[in-house]
């Protein structure tokens, strides 16, 4: 994720996010990452609802890999960093990291690599990422 402009989303771990031992359940990381991707688009100026209403497009997850480094725990303050890794014609690869915020800085909790595909809502067929969104993502990548 180094070198790319990052969007950062703060997340607090609640009881509903954890297993019986107070450790964040592995699928909760996927929800955190999804929220962060949504907020990344919103920060670029293209929220999902606008993309759907004006263009008839959505992004769907094609591939997602997660590497868990350390457990996150109940009441932890986390940050999900999201940045572009590669921009294709109809696809977008994002690098995401989940970090625990603490007095000594940030500790890596999980790393995610996500491939999204832009599709038309009417047909679910792949579609090119709109030029405006492509330009915004390219500018954000630096």
Rosetta blueprint (number, residue, H / E / L):
1 X L
2 X L
3 X L
4 X L
5 X L
6 X L
7 X E
8 X E
9 X E
10 X E
11 X E
12 X E
13 X L
14 X L
15 X H
16 X H
17 X H
18 X E
19 X L
20 X L
21 X L
22 X L
23 X E
24 X E
25 X L
26 X H
27 X H
28 X H
29 X H
30 X H
31 X H
32 X H
33 X H
34 X H
35 X H
36 X H
37 X H
38 X H
39 X H
40 X H
41 X H
42 X H
43 X H
44 X H
45 X L
46 X L
47 X L
48 X H
49 X H
50 X H
51 X H
52 X H
53 X H
54 X H
55 X H
56 X L
57 X E
58 X E
59 X E
60 X E
61 X E
62 X E
63 X E
64 X E
65 X E
66 X E
67 X E
68 X E
69 X L
70 X L
71 X L
72 X L
73 X E
74 X L
75 X L
76 X L
77 X E
78 X E
79 X E
80 X E
81 X E
82 X E
83 X E
84 X E
85 X E
86 X E
87 X E
88 X L
89 X L
90 X L
91 X E
92 X E
93 X E
94 X E
95 X E
96 X E
97 X E
98 X E
99 X E
100 X E
101 X E
102 X E
103 X L
104 X L
105 X E
106 X E
107 X E
108 X E
109 X E
110 X E
111 X E
112 X E
113 X E
114 X E
115 X E
116 X E
117 X E
118 X E
119 X E
120 X E
121 X L
122 X L
123 X L
124 X L
125 X L
126 X E
127 X L
128 X L
129 X L
130 X L
131 X H
132 X H
133 X H
134 X H
135 X H
136 X H
137 X H
138 X H
139 X H
140 X H
141 X H
142 X L
